[in-house]
Amino acid sequence: EEKDKGNAFFKEAKYPEAVKSYTEALKRGPPKRNEEAYKLYSNRSACYTKLGALPEAVKDAEQCIELKPTFAKGYSRKGTAQFFMKEYDKAMETYKLGLEQDAENEELKAGLQRCIQKINMGNSGMLSEQEQKERQAHAMADPEIQGILSDPIMRQVLQDFQENPKAAQQHMKNPEIMAKIQKLVNAGIVQVR
């Protein structure tokens, strides 16, 4: 009943009311008692995205995925919120995980394409300075990016890329280092020219 109310509010673009209804539905039928709870998290995630409450949207999408890993819409909800947070690299990973569950899902394919396009725009200097700064700020707040940048080996690698092309060529043969470099490129920290 609360789920139906939430769905009605959502259709009317009354997102705060829909959030309340979905939250109430989750209280009345938590995941232990309601095997459809993943849909409530998915729907509430969509509401949070519409309201611009993106971290909450990501959390609910993660709950949805945890409860029902095969439900493609959970990945789509999470990827969309990450995309709007300008975390294009993370959104891209999320869409790829979703496509592992449902390879033909058009929403996931389109989301992945949007991410690739934004990453490529960033790498070719086509994003506005403001967008580029926001993207880098988000990336710098990411513990994984911080870990890569504080790793002494990776610092040397990045320095070699700037100053020592021969050493850089050697680094490119190491798949682990290249994966980290690619992560930095996708996050907008390192630009390839």
N, C-alpha and C positions, 0 to 999 in steps of 0.2 A: 504494500500500500504506500509506504514512504518512498519506495523506489519509483513507483508510478507517478507520485507527486513530483519527485525530482526530475523525472523525464519530461513531465508537462512543463515545469518551470524552465528546464533547459531549452525546450522548443520555443518558449516565449522569450528567450534571452534573459530570463530572470536568474542569473547565475548565483548570486548570494543565497537566494531562496533554495535553489537546487542543491547547493553545497549543504545547507542545513538539513534538507530532506535526506540526502545520501548519507550524511553523518548519522542522522537518527536511525536510518535503516541499518547502518553498520552496528550501531549500539544494540539494536533489537535482534539483529541476526549476524553476530560476529562470524569470522571465517570458520571457527570450530563447529558452529551450528548451521552455517549457510554456505553450501558449496558454490553458490553463485556470487559470493562476496567479491570475487575478483572483478566482476562487472561494475559493482558499486564503486570500487577504487578507480577503475578506468573512467567511469562517468564523472566522478568527482575530480579526477585529474584534468579532464577536459574543461570542467568549470573553472578550476584554478588557472588554467592556461588562458581562458577567455578573460579572467579577472586580472591577469598579469601577475598572479602569485606563483611564479615559475618554480621556485624551490619546492613549494608544496605540491605542485603538479608532478614534479620529478619523483618526490617521495611516494605519492599515491600510485604512480605508474610502476615504481619499483615494487610496491606491495602487490599490485596486480600481477606483475611478472613472477614474483615469488610464489604466489598462490596458484598461478596457471601459466607455467612457462611456455606452453604451446599457443597461447592466445596472442595473435599478432598485434592486435590493437593496443595492447599494453606497451609494446615496443614503439609503436607509432606515437602514442601519447608521450612517452618519455623522450623520444627523439625530437618531437616537435617542441617540447618545453626547452630542451637543451639548445635547439637551434635558435629559439628566441632569446636565450641567454647568451647567444653568440659563441657557444661552445661547440663550434662546427665539427671539431675532431671527435668529441664525445658523442655527438648526435650521429655522426657517420658510423661509429662503432655500434651504437644502439640499433640503427637501421639494419646494419649487416647481421647482427644477432637475430633480429626479427625475421630477416629473409632466410636465415637458417631454419626457422620454424615454418615459414610459409613463403616459398621462393617466388610465388606468382602474385604476391600482394602488391597491388598498384600503389597504394598509399605509402608503403615502405620504399618501393622503388623510386617514387617521386621525391620522397624525403631525402633519400641517399643522393639523388641527382642534385637537389638544392644545396646540400652540404658540399659536394664536390665542386659545384659552381662557385660557391662563396669562398672555399679554400683556394681555388684557382685564381679568383679575383684578387684575393689578399696577396697571393704569391706574385701576381703580375702587377701589383700596385694599383688595382682598379677600385679598391675600397676607399671610401673617404677617409681622411686622416682621423676623424672622430671614430668611425667604425673600427679602423685598425687599432687605435688606442684602446677602445673598449675590449676588443678581442684579445689583445695582449694582456690587459689587466685581468680579465677572467682567467686566462691561461696561467698567469703568474700566481694566482690564488690556488691553483690546482696542486695538491700535494705531490702528484706523480711528476708534474713538470718541475716543481721545486727540487724534487729528488734527482732528476736528470741533470738539472743545472748546477746542483751542489756537488755532484759526483766529480772528484778530481780528474778522473780519466776523461770524462765527457768534456770538462773544461779545456783540457789539453787538446782534445779532438777539435773542438770548436775554434780554438786558437789556431790550430794547424790549418783548418779550412780557410782562415783569413790570411795566414802568413806563410804556410809551407805546403804548396799544392802537391808535392811528391808524397809527403806524409799523409795528406788528405786522401790520396789515391789508395794508400795502404789501408786506411781506416774503412774505406768504402767496401773492402772485401770482407769485412766482419759483419755478418747479418745482424748480430745483436746491437752493434753500434748504429748500423743503418736504420734499424727499427726505431731506435731512440731519436735519431736525426729526423726521421720521417714524422715522428710524433711532434717534435718541435716545429717542423715546417707546417704540419697540419694545424697546429695550435696558433700559428702566426708569430712565433717567437723568432724563428730563423727564416730568412727569406733567401730563395734561390734565384740567382740572376744569370 
